[in-house]
Amino acid sequence: MLSRRSLVFAVVAASTAFAAPAFAVETRPFDADSFAAAQEAGRPILVAIHASWCPDCQKQKPILSELTAQPEFKDLIYFTVDFDNQQDAVKFFGAGRPSTLVAFIGKTETGRLVADTERSAIAALLAKTRPDNRG
């Protein structure tokens, strides 16, 4: 005989077995060679310049995690730049502060946000990494 706890566990386990698969985009620390290779391949790219002490970065992080898990971003390459420890990359991207997000398709920058924590704005920026939404 099943206990109430066992029954609840079985129902939860069964319901999650049929859930849609998650498309978690891999977040990679920025390095110039990998970035150049992604650009050369014409890949969709997001660069997030962040700092652990930055409140806007902390607000962006869960929004980015949620949005990049959507199937339309399964091919996105998501690089993170540490604002405090990767100053060459910070200068390369012309970021004056952390919480800068830069979108690319290959070698073309398609959009940029600075200190924006609105889900709709971040979603619109991510959409600009898709060739059919360039602009």
GULUM-443282 format. One line per 3 residues: number of its first residue (from 1); their letters; for each residue y, z, x of N, C-alpha, C, O. Coordinates in Angstrom, 1 decimal. Example, Ala and Ser with C-alpha at 12.3 -4.5 7.8 and 13.67 -1.06 7.14 Angstrom:
residues 2
1	as	-5.7/7.8/13.2/-4.5/7.8/12.3/-3.3/7.8/13.2/-3.3/8.5/14.2  -2.2/7.1/12.8/-1.1/7.1/13.7/0.0/7.9/12.9/1.1/8.0/13.4
end
This chain:
residues 135
1	mls	-1.2/0.0/0.8/0.0/0.0/0.0/1.3/0.0/0.9/1.3/0.7/1.9  2.2/-0.8/0.5/3.5/-0.9/1.3/4.4/0.2/0.9/4.6/0.5/-0.3  5.1/0.8/1.9/6.1/1.7/1.6/7.4/0.9/1.3/7.5/-0.3/1.5
4	rrs	8.4/1.6/0.7/9.6/1.0/0.4/10.3/0.4/1.6/10.8/-0.7/1.6  10.2/1.1/2.7/10.8/0.7/4.0/10.1/-0.6/4.5/10.7/-1.5/4.9  8.8/-0.6/4.4/8.0/-1.8/4.9/8.3/-3.0/4.0/8.4/-4.1/4.5
7	lvf	8.5/-2.8/2.7/8.8/-3.9/1.8/10.1/-4.4/2.1/10.3/-5.7/2.1  11.1/-3.6/2.3/12.5/-4.1/2.7/12.4/-4.9/4.0/13.0/-5.9/4.1  11.7/-4.3/5.0/11.6/-5.0/6.2/11.0/-6.4/6.1/11.4/-7.4/6.6
10	avv	9.9/-6.5/5.3/9.2/-7.7/5.0/10.1/-8.8/4.3/10.1/-9.9/4.7  10.9/-8.3/3.4/11.8/-9.2/2.6/12.9/-9.7/3.6/13.2/-10.9/3.6  13.5/-8.8/4.4/14.5/-9.3/5.3/13.9/-10.2/6.3/14.5/-11.3/6.6
13	aas	12.8/-9.9/6.9/12.2/-10.8/7.9/11.8/-12.2/7.3/12.1/-13.2/7.9  11.4/-12.2/6.1/11.0/-13.5/5.4/12.3/-14.3/5.1/12.3/-15.5/5.3  13.4/-13.6/4.7/14.6/-14.4/4.4/15.2/-14.9/5.7/15.8/-16.0/5.6
16	taf	15.1/-14.3/6.8/15.7/-14.8/8.0/14.9/-15.9/8.6/15.4/-16.7/9.4  13.6/-15.9/8.3/12.8/-17.0/8.8/13.2/-18.4/8.3/12.9/-19.4/9.0  13.9/-18.4/7.2/14.3/-19.7/6.6/15.7/-20.0/6.9/16.3/-21.0/6.3
19	aap	16.4/-19.2/7.6/17.9/-19.4/7.9/18.0/-20.6/8.8/17.2/-21.0/9.5  19.2/-21.3/8.6/19.5/-22.4/9.4/19.6/-22.0/10.9/20.1/-20.9/11.2  19.2/-22.9/11.8/19.3/-22.6/13.2/20.8/-22.4/13.7/21.6/-23.2/13.2
22	afa	21.0/-21.5/14.6/22.3/-21.4/15.2/22.5/-22.4/16.3/21.6/-22.6/17.1  23.7/-22.9/16.5/24.0/-23.8/17.5/25.0/-23.1/18.5/26.2/-23.5/18.5  24.5/-22.1/19.2/25.4/-21.4/20.1/25.8/-22.3/21.3/24.9/-22.7/22.0
25	vet	27.1/-22.5/21.4/27.5/-23.2/22.6/27.5/-22.3/23.8/27.9/-21.2/23.7  27.0/-22.8/24.9/27.0/-22.0/26.1/28.4/-21.9/26.7/29.1/-22.9/26.8  28.8/-20.7/27.0/30.1/-20.4/27.6/29.9/-20.4/29.1/29.0/-19.6/29.6
28	rpf	30.6/-21.2/29.9/30.4/-21.2/31.3/31.7/-20.8/32.1/32.8/-21.2/31.7  31.5/-20.0/33.1/32.7/-19.8/34.0/33.2/-21.1/34.6/32.4/-21.9/35.0  34.5/-21.3/34.6/35.0/-22.5/35.1/34.7/-22.7/36.6/34.9/-21.8/37.4
31	dad	34.3/-24.0/36.9/34.3/-24.4/38.3/34.7/-25.9/38.3/34.3/-26.6/37.4  35.5/-26.2/39.3/36.1/-27.6/39.3/35.1/-28.7/39.3/35.3/-29.7/38.6  33.9/-28.6/40.0/32.9/-29.6/40.0/32.3/-29.9/38.6/32.1/-31.0/38.2
34	sfa	31.9/-28.8/37.9/31.3/-28.9/36.6/32.3/-29.5/35.6/32.0/-30.3/34.8  33.6/-29.1/35.7/34.6/-29.6/34.8/34.8/-31.1/35.1/34.9/-31.8/34.1  34.9/-31.5/36.3/35.1/-32.9/36.7/33.9/-33.7/36.2/34.1/-34.8/35.7
37	aaq	32.7/-33.2/36.3/31.5/-33.9/35.8/31.5/-34.1/34.3/31.2/-35.1/33.8  31.9/-33.0/33.6/32.0/-33.1/32.2/33.1/-34.1/31.7/32.9/-34.9/30.8  34.2/-34.1/32.4/35.2/-35.1/32.1/34.7/-36.5/32.4/35.0/-37.4/31.6
40	eag	34.1/-36.7/33.5/33.6/-38.1/33.9/32.6/-38.6/32.9/32.5/-39.8/32.6  31.8/-37.7/32.3/30.8/-38.0/31.3/31.4/-38.2/29.9/30.7/-38.6/29.0  32.7/-38.0/29.8/33.4/-38.2/28.5/33.0/-37.1/27.5/33.1/-37.4/26.3
43	rpi	32.6/-35.9/27.9/32.2/-34.9/27.0/33.3/-34.2/26.3/34.5/-34.2/26.8  33.1/-33.6/25.2/34.0/-32.7/24.5/34.1/-31.4/25.3/33.0/-30.8/25.6  35.3/-30.9/25.6/35.5/-29.7/26.5/36.5/-28.8/25.8/37.5/-29.2/25.3
46	lva	36.2/-27.5/25.9/37.2/-26.5/25.6/37.3/-25.6/26.8/36.3/-25.1/27.4  38.6/-25.3/27.3/38.8/-24.4/28.4/39.6/-23.2/27.8/40.7/-23.4/27.2  39.1/-22.0/28.0/39.7/-20.8/27.5/40.2/-20.0/28.7/39.3/-19.6/29.5
49	iha	41.5/-19.8/28.8/42.0/-19.0/29.9/42.3/-17.6/29.4/43.1/-17.4/28.5  41.5/-16.7/29.9/41.5/-15.3/29.3/41.7/-14.2/30.3/41.5/-14.5/31.5  41.9/-13.0/29.9/41.9/-11.8/30.7/41.4/-10.7/29.9/41.6/-10.7/28.6
52	swc	40.6/-9.8/30.5/40.0/-8.7/29.8/41.0/-7.8/29.1/40.7/-7.2/28.1  42.2/-7.7/29.6/43.2/-6.8/29.1/44.1/-7.4/28.0/45.0/-6.8/27.5  43.9/-8.7/27.8/44.7/-9.5/26.8/44.3/-9.3/25.4/43.2/-9.6/25.0
55	pdc	45.2/-8.7/24.5/44.8/-8.5/23.1/44.6/-9.8/22.4/43.8/-9.9/21.5  45.4/-10.8/22.7/45.2/-12.1/22.0/43.9/-12.7/22.3/43.2/-13.3/21.5  43.5/-12.6/23.6/42.2/-13.1/24.0/41.1/-12.4/23.3/40.1/-13.1/22.8
58	qkq	41.2/-11.1/23.1/40.2/-10.4/22.3/40.1/-10.8/20.9/39.0/-10.8/20.3  41.2/-11.2/20.3/41.2/-11.7/18.9/40.6/-13.1/18.9/40.0/-13.5/17.9  40.9/-13.9/19.9/40.4/-15.3/19.9/38.8/-15.3/20.1/38.2/-16.2/19.5
61	kpi	38.3/-14.4/20.9/36.9/-14.5/21.2/35.9/-14.5/20.1/35.1/-15.4/20.1  36.0/-13.7/19.1/35.1/-13.8/17.9/35.3/-15.0/17.1/34.3/-15.6/16.5  36.5/-15.5/17.0/36.8/-16.7/16.2/36.1/-17.9/17.0/35.5/-18.7/16.3
64	lse	36.3/-18.0/18.3/35.7/-19.0/19.0/34.2/-19.0/19.0/33.5/-20.0/18.8  33.6/-17.8/19.0/32.2/-17.6/18.9/31.7/-18.2/17.6/30.7/-18.9/17.5  32.3/-17.8/16.5/31.9/-18.3/15.2/32.1/-19.8/15.0/31.2/-20.5/14.6
67	lta	33.2/-20.3/15.5/33.5/-21.7/15.3/32.6/-22.6/16.2/32.0/-23.6/15.7  32.4/-22.2/17.4/31.5/-23.0/18.3/30.1/-23.0/18.0/29.3/-23.8/18.5  29.7/-22.1/17.1/28.3/-22.0/16.6/28.0/-23.0/15.5/26.8/-23.2/15.1
70	qpe	29.0/-23.7/15.1/28.8/-24.7/14.0/28.2/-26.0/14.6/28.5/-26.3/15.8  27.3/-26.6/13.9/26.6/-27.8/14.4/27.4/-28.9/15.0/27.0/-29.6/15.9  28.6/-29.1/14.4/29.5/-30.2/14.9/30.0/-30.0/16.4/30.5/-30.9/17.0
73	fkd	29.8/-28.8/16.9/30.2/-28.5/18.3/29.1/-28.3/19.2/29.2/-27.7/20.3  27.9/-28.7/18.8/26.7/-28.5/19.7/26.8/-29.1/21.0/26.1/-28.7/22.0  27.6/-30.2/21.2/27.7/-30.9/22.4/29.0/-30.4/23.3/29.2/-30.9/24.4
76	liy	29.7/-29.4/22.7/30.9/-28.9/23.4/30.6/-28.2/24.7/29.6/-27.4/24.7  31.3/-28.5/25.7/31.2/-27.7/26.9/32.4/-26.7/26.9/33.6/-27.2/26.9  32.1/-25.4/27.0/33.1/-24.4/26.8/33.2/-23.6/28.1/32.3/-22.8/28.5
79	ftv	34.3/-23.9/28.8/34.6/-23.2/30.1/35.6/-22.0/29.9/36.5/-22.1/29.1  35.3/-21.0/30.6/36.3/-19.8/30.6/36.9/-19.7/32.0/36.2/-19.8/33.0  38.2/-19.5/32.0/38.9/-19.2/33.3/39.4/-17.8/33.2/40.1/-17.4/32.3
82	dfd	39.1/-17.0/34.3/39.6/-15.7/34.4/41.1/-15.7/34.9/41.3/-16.1/36.1  42.0/-15.3/34.1/43.4/-15.4/34.4/43.7/-14.6/35.7/44.6/-15.1/36.5  43.1/-13.5/35.9/43.4/-12.7/37.1/42.8/-13.1/38.3/43.3/-12.9/39.4
85	nqq	41.6/-13.7/38.2/40.8/-14.0/39.4/40.6/-15.5/39.7/40.0/-15.9/40.8  41.1/-16.4/38.9/41.0/-17.8/39.2/42.4/-18.5/39.1/42.6/-19.4/38.3  43.3/-18.0/39.9/44.7/-18.5/39.8/44.8/-20.0/40.1/45.7/-20.7/39.6
88	dav	43.9/-20.6/41.0/44.0/-22.0/41.2/43.7/-22.8/39.9/44.4/-23.8/39.6  42.8/-22.3/39.1/42.5/-23.0/37.9/43.6/-22.8/36.8/43.9/-23.7/36.1  44.1/-21.6/36.8/45.2/-21.3/35.9/46.4/-22.2/36.2/47.0/-22.8/35.3
91	kff	46.7/-22.4/37.5/47.8/-23.4/37.8/47.4/-24.8/37.5/48.3/-25.6/37.0  46.2/-25.2/37.8/45.7/-26.5/37.5/45.9/-26.9/36.0/46.3/-28.0/35.7  45.7/-25.9/35.1/45.8/-26.1/33.7/47.2/-25.8/33.2/47.5/-26.0/32.0
94	gag	48.1/-25.4/34.1/49.5/-25.1/33.7/49.6/-24.0/32.7/50.5/-24.0/31.8  48.8/-23.0/32.8/48.8/-21.9/31.9/49.7/-20.8/32.4/49.4/-20.2/33.5  50.7/-20.5/31.6/51.6/-19.4/32.0/51.2/-18.0/31.6/51.8/-17.0/32.0
97	rps	50.1/-18.0/30.8/49.7/-16.7/30.3/48.2/-16.8/29.9/47.7/-17.9/29.6  47.5/-15.7/29.8/46.2/-15.8/29.2/46.3/-16.1/27.7/47.4/-16.1/27.2  45.2/-16.3/27.1/45.0/-16.7/25.7/45.5/-18.2/25.5/45.9/-18.5/24.4
100	tlv	45.4/-18.9/26.6/45.6/-20.4/26.5/44.3/-21.1/26.3/43.4/-20.9/27.0  44.3/-21.9/25.3/43.1/-22.8/24.9/43.5/-24.2/25.1/44.5/-24.7/24.6  42.6/-25.0/25.8/42.9/-26.4/26.1/41.7/-27.2/25.7/40.6/-26.9/26.2
103	afi	41.9/-28.2/24.9/40.9/-29.1/24.4/40.9/-30.4/25.1/42.0/-31.0/25.4  39.8/-31.0/25.4/39.7/-32.3/26.0/38.6/-33.1/25.4/37.6/-32.6/24.8  38.7/-34.4/25.5/37.6/-35.4/25.3/37.7/-36.1/26.6/38.6/-36.9/26.9
106	gkt	36.6/-35.9/27.4/36.6/-36.5/28.8/37.8/-36.1/29.6/38.1/-34.9/29.7  38.6/-37.0/30.1/39.7/-36.8/30.9/41.0/-36.6/30.1/42.1/-36.3/30.7  41.0/-36.8/28.8/42.2/-36.7/28.0/42.3/-35.4/27.3/41.5/-34.9/26.6
109	etg	43.4/-34.7/27.6/43.8/-33.5/26.9/44.2/-33.9/25.5/45.0/-34.7/25.3  43.5/-33.3/24.5/43.7/-33.6/23.1/44.5/-32.5/22.4/44.9/-32.7/21.2  44.7/-31.3/23.0/45.4/-30.3/22.3/45.4/-29.0/23.1/44.6/-28.8/24.1
112	rlv	46.3/-28.1/22.7/46.5/-26.9/23.5/47.1/-25.8/22.5/48.0/-26.1/21.7  46.7/-24.6/22.7/47.2/-23.5/22.0/47.5/-22.4/23.0/46.8/-22.2/23.9  48.6/-21.6/22.7/48.9/-20.5/23.6/49.2/-19.3/22.7/50.1/-19.3/21.8
115	adt	48.4/-18.3/22.9/48.5/-17.0/22.2/48.3/-17.1/20.7/48.8/-16.2/19.9  47.7/-18.1/20.2/47.4/-18.3/18.8/46.1/-17.7/18.4/45.1/-17.9/19.0  46.2/-16.8/17.4/45.0/-16.1/17.0/44.6/-16.4/15.5/43.7/-15.8/14.9
118	ers	45.2/-17.5/15.0/44.9/-17.9/13.6/43.6/-18.7/13.6/43.5/-19.7/14.4  42.7/-18.4/12.8/41.4/-19.1/12.8/41.6/-20.6/12.5/41.0/-21.5/13.1  42.5/-20.9/11.5/42.8/-22.3/11.1/43.3/-23.1/12.3/43.0/-24.3/12.5
121	aia	44.2/-22.5/13.1/44.8/-23.2/14.3/43.7/-23.5/15.3/43.6/-24.5/15.9  42.9/-22.5/15.6/41.8/-22.6/16.6/40.8/-23.7/16.1/40.3/-24.4/16.9  40.5/-23.6/14.8/39.5/-24.6/14.2/40.1/-26.0/14.4/39.4/-27.0/14.7
124	all	41.4/-26.2/14.1/42.1/-27.5/14.3/42.0/-28.0/15.7/41.8/-29.2/16.0  42.2/-27.1/16.7/42.1/-27.4/18.1/40.7/-27.9/18.4/40.5/-28.9/19.1  39.7/-27.1/18.0/38.3/-27.5/18.3/38.0/-28.9/17.7/37.3/-29.6/18.3
127	akt	38.5/-29.1/16.5/38.3/-30.4/15.9/38.8/-31.6/16.8/38.3/-32.7/16.7  39.8/-31.3/17.6/40.3/-32.3/18.5/39.4/-32.6/19.7/39.8/-33.5/20.5  38.3/-31.9/19.8/37.3/-32.2/20.9/36.3/-33.2/20.4/35.5/-33.7/21.2
130	rpd	36.4/-33.6/19.1/35.5/-34.5/18.6/36.2/-35.9/18.6/37.3/-36.0/18.1  35.5/-36.9/19.1/36.1/-38.3/19.2/36.6/-38.8/17.9/37.6/-39.5/17.9  36.0/-38.5/16.8/36.4/-39.0/15.5/37.7/-38.2/14.9/38.2/-38.6/13.9
133	nrg	38.1/-37.2/15.6/39.3/-36.4/15.2/40.4/-36.3/16.2/41.2/-35.4/16.2  40.4/-37.3/17.1/41.3/-37.3/18.2/42.7/-37.4/17.6/43.0/-38.1/16.6  43.7/-36.7/18.3/45.0/-36.9/17.8/45.9/-35.7/17.7/47.0/-35.8/17.4
end
